[in-house]
Amino acid sequence: MNAFYINGNLVDVHQKKIYPAEIKVEGTKISTIREIPDSELTSRSYILPGFIDAHVHIESSMLIPSEFARLAVVHGTVATVSDPHEIVNVCGMEGVEFMIRNGKTVPFKFNFGAPSCVPATPFETAGAVLDSSDVETLLKREDIKYLSEMMNFPGVLTSDKEVMKKIAAAHRLNKPVDGHAPGLRGDQAKQYIAAGITTDHECFTREEALDKLKCGMKIIIREGSAAKNFEVLIDLLHDYPDDMMFCSDDKHPDSLVLGHINQLCARSVTKGIGLFKVLQAACVNPVLHYKLDTGLLREGDPADFILVKDLKDFIVEKTFINGELVAEDQKSKIKSQKSAIINNFSCSKKKPEDFTCSLLTSCLPDRQAHLSPLTSHLLSAGQAGSLLTIPVIEAFDGQLITDKLTLSPAIINDQMISNPDEDILKIVVVNRYHDAPVAKAFIKNFGLKKGAIASSVAHDSHNIAAVGVDDESICCAVNLVIKMQGGISAVSDEKELILALPVAGLMSNEDGYKIAEAYTAIDKMAKELGSGLSAPFMTLSFMALLVIPHLKISDKGLFDSDRFCFMNTDDVN
């Protein structure tokens, strides 16, 4: 049996003390931990339990699990609690199998859940449906650790039969149920939690998180590439160290290259949060809550631990998983490997006229009959101008929520068009699973002054979403994605870029560091087109997520997430 010794300043989260110690590792386990005199230390590094991302969609990194692990271990991440609902919305049960199978090819602890909402709503076209029977089949597996985020919170509040069956199956099998209820407070939050839902990573105000904490829910502080809630929520960790965790949720590859949960630890300490409270959230709470087979730096535990230079910046020097050195000196020891490709993509090349938005026949087909007599008359005469108003999505940097604006569109030849001067751009969603009419609407705050961007990563059904300044550019960007059977694209008159994502139209099976470089290049181009968003592609991907307030768009049309129904002609004046 392979055995070795490591010594350093051991950070004992359980006893809340730091002392010089020697750890003996035999095989995959820690066999002994021995306190030693300071004079015997050969290393002044600090030994910590490994970090855990308590809620992440691996697919959002655009990397297959083996490549995600390769990048994450450099930052001391040893395990993730991973919801595979992105690939499952595209490929069904085969998607779960792909993620588990690929994850097992590397020394990393992926803990996958059973997706609870495939599709997320009945108001969009997905590539698969998982009913309560499918979900229970998954939950019976030992390698499925929990029921993934219950996004259908209206279904919980109305005791929808299928929703309650899924929750009941998890309870019966003694597996936790993850939540997803942005903005839910008061009696409705209590009802949601009373259904046996134990976590939420969607809180975007301190008051909301505190409300849920007081009702017994565990709150996961999210800091991803698009949604950033750390600053608003972190002070709650002072008083609720046993009930909070850290997660990224959705993290693009360029961001993962720079850091992971270690960054949140460094920021937390800078905010004055006690070290042991920080490590409780980053290392211990996910293991206890999800019953993970991940070591917590105790005798007999799996040898999952890290060495860091100091307890301020948390720069990771070494990462061990099951006793294997998987990263050292900021370099991964996990080898890059390609995987098989699975996908579900079947739509035809589009034409610019597919994206035109007529005043009378756009996304609200019965519009003319509902316009006021004066507006209808002026519209017919081509003189409606600012009298016509339409609902417009307002996007926010660093947030998944949107606002609902009422604005006047730019009109040329009876067509509503993008207005870059006012930053009101056309947004479309194209069905990727079969040919269907294109859904069209308008959005503010993307900032493009020319060209367009498009993506087959569009939560949660992953049709093709695009934003642009004119129909020709939008069409070109969409067709690049269709040609590659998935990817993200950016186009202008002078240049076209595409990052191909052949695995379910969500992930690449190439070297993760190369994909991070390619993503950085296309992200730079999107910003050169005028976008001021910190992560324009990530923000675009969430504009089709109907379960997040307030106004979104699916492949079937503009959607009011507050009323949980499509916008109708009464919303146009």
N, C-alpha and C positions, 0 to 999 in steps of 0.2 A: 504494500500500500504506500502510495506517494505521501510523504510528510515533509513539512517545512515549518519554519518559525518566522514570525514577524514581530518586531517590537516598535514601540512608539508611545505617544500619549493617548491612551484609550479614553474615548468619550463615552461614558456609560450613561445612556439616556434613562435607563431604568432606575439607577441609584442617584442620578443627577450629580455625578461627580466626574472629574478628569484625573487620571493617575497614570504613571508609567507602568507599562504592562508588556508581557510577552504572550503572544498567541501561538498556539500550536495547531496547525491544520493537518488532519490526517484524511486522505481521500477527499471527499466533498464536504466534510464537517469540521467544525471547530471542536477539538477534543479537550483543550484546556486553555484557560485564561489565567495568567499568574501575574500578580502585582510584583514589580521589581524595584530595586533602588534606582533613583534617578541616575546614578553614576553608571549603571549598566546599559543605559539607552545607547543604541547605535544610530538611532534615527529620532529626530525631534518632530517628525510628522505626526499629525493627529489621525487616529483610527476611528472611523465612524461606520454605522450601518449604511448600506447603499441607499441611494435615493430612489423613490418610486413616484412615477407619474400616475396619479389616482384616477384620471379619466382622460383618455386620448383615443382619437381615431387615427390609427397608424396610416391609413390611406391618405390623410390630409398632408402628410409629409411628402407625398408623391413618390414614396419609396416602399418597396416590399418590406415585410417585417425583418428579414435578414439584414437588409441595408440600413433600416432604421436603427436596429440594435448596434450595428457597426459604428454609427455616428454617436449614439446616445451614451455608450459605455465610456467614451472619452470624458464625459462630464459627470461620471459617477452614478449614472442611472443603471440599476440592476434589474428593474422590473417595471412593468406597466399594467394597468388595469385598462384593457382595450376593448372598446365597443366596435365590432366589425360591421355595423349596419350600413356603412357606405358601400362596400363591395356586395353586401347581401341585397341591397336595393337594386343592384345591377344584375347580379348572377345567382341570387338565391342561395340555397344551402351549399352549393358548390363553392360559393365565396367563403363561407366559414371554413370549409375543409382546406381551401387554398391557404388561408391565413394561418391556421394551426399547423398545417404541414410545413409551410415555409419557415414559420417561427421556430420549429423544432430543429432546424438545420444549424442553428447557432447557439452558443452558450449565453442565453439570455432568458429571462423569465417573463414571457408574455402570458397574461391572464385574460382570456377572452370571455365575453359575455354572450348571452343569447339575445339578439336584437328583438326589441319588444314592438317596434312600430315599422313594419315593412309592408307597404309604404307608410310614410309618416302620416299622411292624410289620404282621404279618398278623392282629393281635389287635384291630383297630379298623376302622371303616367310614370310608373316605375317598371323595372324589368322583372320583378318578382313579387310574390305575396307570401308572407309567413303567417299562418293562422295559429290559434292557440295550441293546436295539436303539434305543429312543427316546433313551436317554442318549447313545449314540454319535452319533446324528443331531445332537443338540444340541452335543456336543463338537466336531464338525467345523466348526461355525460360528466365524468370526473374532471375533464379538461375545460368545462364551461363553468365559470365560477359564480355567475350572478345573472340577474335579468337586467339587461341594459336599459338605458334611460327611457323612462315612460313619458314620451313626448306628448302623447294624447291625453293631456290633463283634462280637457273637457270630457273625454270618455271616462276618466276616473270619477269626475264630479257627478256625471249622470249615470254612473254604474253600468256603463256599456258592457254587454255580456261577454264579448271576446276579450276586452281589456281586463275584466275582472278574472276571467279564466287564466290568463297569463300570470297575473299577480298571485293568484291562488296556487298555481303550479310551483312558483318559486318558493312560496311559504311552505308548501307541503314538502318540498325537497330541501328546506333549510338553507336557502340561498338568498342573499340580500337583493333588494330591488332598488335600482338607481332611479333618481327623479330628474325631471326637466320641466320646470314650471316657472318661467320668467315672469316676474311681476306679481305672482300670486301671493296674496296676503290675507290676514284676518281669518274669518270663518272658512273661506274656501281653502286656504293653506292648511288649516287644521284638518279639514275633511280629506284633503289629498294625502297628508301625512298619516292620518288614521287608517288609510287603506293599506298601510304597511310599507310605504315608500320611505327610504331611509337617508337619501342624500339629495343634494341639488348643487349643480355647478353653474347655474344660470342667474344667480343673484347679481343685479347690477346696481343696487343701492344698499347702503349699510343697514337701513331700516328693514328692508325686506329680509336680508340675511339674519338679522337679530330676531325678527319675528319667527323665522323657521327654527333657529337654534333654540329658542325658548320653548318650542313645541317638540323638541327632542330630535330634530333632524340634524344630520351632519352636513356641514357646508364645505364645499371644495372651492378653494380660491383659484380662479382661472386666469392665466396669463398666456395667451396664445399669440398667433401672428395677426389675428384680426380682433378678437374679443379680449379686452384687457381690463380686468376687474380688481387687480391687486391693490392699487392705491386706495380704492374705496373700501375694501374689506379687511385689509391686513390688521388694523388696530383691534379687530375682534379677537385676534389670536391671543391677546393679553389675558382675556377672561375665559376663553373657550379652547384651551390647548388640546383637550381630549376629543374635541368634536369638529376639528377642522383638518383639511388636507390641502395639498397643492396639485394643480394639474395644468396641462397646456391645452387640452381639448383638441385644438387644430393648430399644427405647427409646420410651417413650410421649411423646406430643406436648408435654405440659406440661414434661417434662424436657428435650426438645430445644430448646424456646424458651430455656431457661436456659443451656444450654451443651452442648458435645460433647467431642471429643478434646482441645480446648484446656484443658478442666478437668483432664483427667488429666495433661497436661503441667505445669500449675501445681502440682498435688498432688505430682507426682514430684520437682520441684525443691525443694519444701518438705521432702520426705523426705531430701534430701541427694544425690539422684541427679545425676550430672554432666549439664550442659545438652546436650552433644553426644550422650550416650547416650540421653537422653530423645527428642531429635529424630530420632535414628536409628530408634527404635521407632515414633515418631508419623508420620514423613514418608518415610523412605528404605526401610526393610525391606519394607513391602508392595509398593512399586514393583519392587524387585529380585526378590522371591519370586514374584510373580504376573505379572511381565513387563508391567506396566501402561504405557500411553501417558500418563504423568503426569510433568510436569517436576520436576526436582530442583535447580533454580536453578543451571543450568550453561549456558554458551553453546551455542546450538543446540537447547536443550530447549523443549518447550511452555512458554508463559509462564503457569505455574500457581504463584503465590506469594502471600504475604500480608504485610501490615505490621502489627506489633503495637507497643503502646505501650511495653512493657517485657518483660523475660525472667523475670518473677516471676509475674504474674497472667495473662499471655498474652491480654489484652483486644485483640481484633482491630479494627484501624482500617479496613483495606481488604482485600478479597479479589479476586484476579484469576484467571480461568480462561481459558486460550487467549488471553491478552491482553485479555480483556474484564473491565471492572470490574463485579463481580456483587454486591458488598456494600460499604457505606461507612458509617462512624459508626453501627454497630449496626443498620443498616437494609438490608434486602435489596432489590436492584434487579431481581430476577426477578419477573415479573408472575404473579399468581394466574390459574389457568385451570382450567376444568372439563374432565372427560374423559368418555368413554363409560363405560357400566357393563357389567361382565360378572359373572355370578353363577351359583351352583348351589345352590338351596335349595328343598326340596320335602318339607315335613312339615306335618302338620295341627295345629291349635290343641289344646292339652292341657287335661285336667281334673284337679282336685286329687287324685282317686283314682288317677290315673296315677303319683303320687309316693309312695303309701303303701308302707310297708316292713314286711310281715308277718313275724312271727317264723318262720313255717314256710315261706314262699314268697318270701322276699326275693331278694337277688342270688345266694344260694347255694341253688338250688331243691331239692336233695336233703337239706336240713338235718335234718329231724326224724329220719331214719333214722340219722344219725351222732351225735346227741346222746346223752349218757350216760343210762341208764335213769332215774336220779333227776331230772336236769334235764328230761328229756322229760315225766316225770310231773307235776312242778311247773309246767312250762310249760303243759301241758294244763289244769291247774287254775288258771292265771293267777297262780302264786306263784313263778315262777322267780327274779325279782328279780336280785340281784347274782350268782347262780350262773352265769348265762349271760354269756359273754364273746365279743366279736367283734373282728376286726382293724379298727383305726382308723388312718387316715392322719394323720400329724403333719406339718403344714406349718411351714416356718421362714422368717422374714422375711429377705429378701436372698439366698435360696438356692433353687435349683431342686430340690435333693434333698429327700426327705421321710424320715421315719422310720416304722417299723411298730410301732404300739402294740397292746396287747391290753387292752380295757376293757369294762366292763359298760354296756350301753345303757339309756336310759330307756325304759320300757315302759308303754303305756296301751292297754287293750282289745286285747291281743295284737298291738299295733303298736309297732315300734321308732320312736322319735321323737327329734327334736333335744332336747338338754339344754343350753340357753344358760348355766345356772348353772355347769355344769362345762366349758363351751366345747367341747362335743361336738355338732357340727351335721351335719345331713344334707347330703350332696353328691350331685348327680345329673349324668348326662350323657345328653342327648337326641339321638338320631340326626337330623341335619338333612337327610339325603339321601333318606330315605323313612321312613314310619311304622314304628316298631318299639317293643318294650317298653323302658321307661326303665331305665337302669342306676342303682343306688342304693348308697350306702355312707355312711360317717361320717368326719368330719374334725375335727381339733383345731387350735386356734390362729387361726381366722379371727375369733373374738371378737364376732360379731354378737349383739346382744341383742334385736333385733327385725328383721322384714322379711327381705329376700333380695336377692342380686345374681346376675346371669346374664350370660353372654357367648358370642357365636358365635366369638370368638377363643379357641380351645382347641387348643393345639399337640398333634400336627401335623395331625390330620385335620379339626379345626375344626368338630366337632359343638358342641352347646350345653351348656356347663357352668354349673351354678348351685349356690349354697350358701345355706341359709336356716334360719330358726328354726321354720317350720311349712310344711305342704304347700301351703296357700293362697297364701302369699307366694311360695314357689318357683314355683308354677304361674303366678302373675301375672307374675313377672319373666321366665320363659321365654316366655310368650305375647307379651309386648312385643317380644322379639327376633324371634319368628316373624312377627309382624305386619309388622315393618319389613324382613323378609328379611335380617336380620343387624344386630348392634349389641351394645352393652353397656347393661344396665339395672340400676336399683336401685329397690326398692319398700318402702314401709312403709304402715301404715294411713292415714297422712295425705298421702302424696306418692308420685308415680311419676315417674321420669326415664328417658329412653332417649336414647342417642347412636347415631343410625342410621349403619350402615356398609354402604352398598349395593353397594360394589365387592367382590364375593366374600364378603360378610359380614365383611370384614377391614378395609376402608379406606373413608374418605369421599372424595368428589371435590370437597369444598368448601374454602374458604380455610383454610390450615393454622393460622393464628393463631386463627381462630374455633373450630376444632376443639379446639385446645389449651385455650381458655377453657371450652368445653363439657365437655371431659374433666375439667378441674379441678373443675367444679361437681359432676359425678357421683362423682368420687373423694371429694370432701368429704362427699357424702351417705353413701357407703359407710362412711366413718369415723364419721359421726354415728350410724349404725346400731350402732356399737360396735366396728368393726374397728380393731385397733391396728397392722395391717400398713402398711408405708410405701407399698405399691402393691398394694392388695387385688385389683384386676382383673388385674394382671399375674401375681400369684401364682396366682389362680384359673386363668388360662390355661394354666399349666404343670402343673396337677394331672392332666391327661389325657396328659401326655408320658411314654409308657411306657418310653422308653429311658433315663430318668434314675432312679436308685435312690431309694427302696426300694419304696414302695407307691404305686400310682397307680390311676386308674380310666378306662376307655374306655367307649364306648357299649355295649360288650358285657359289662362287669362289672369287678370289682375285680381288680387285676393286681399280681402279685409281680414286680418288676423285677429282683430278684436271681436268682430261679429261672427268669425269663422265661416265666411261665405264669400262668394265672388262679388266684386263690385258690380253694380248694375246701372242701368241707364238713368236712374234717379240721382246718381252721383255726378251727373254731367249737367251743366247749365249753359 
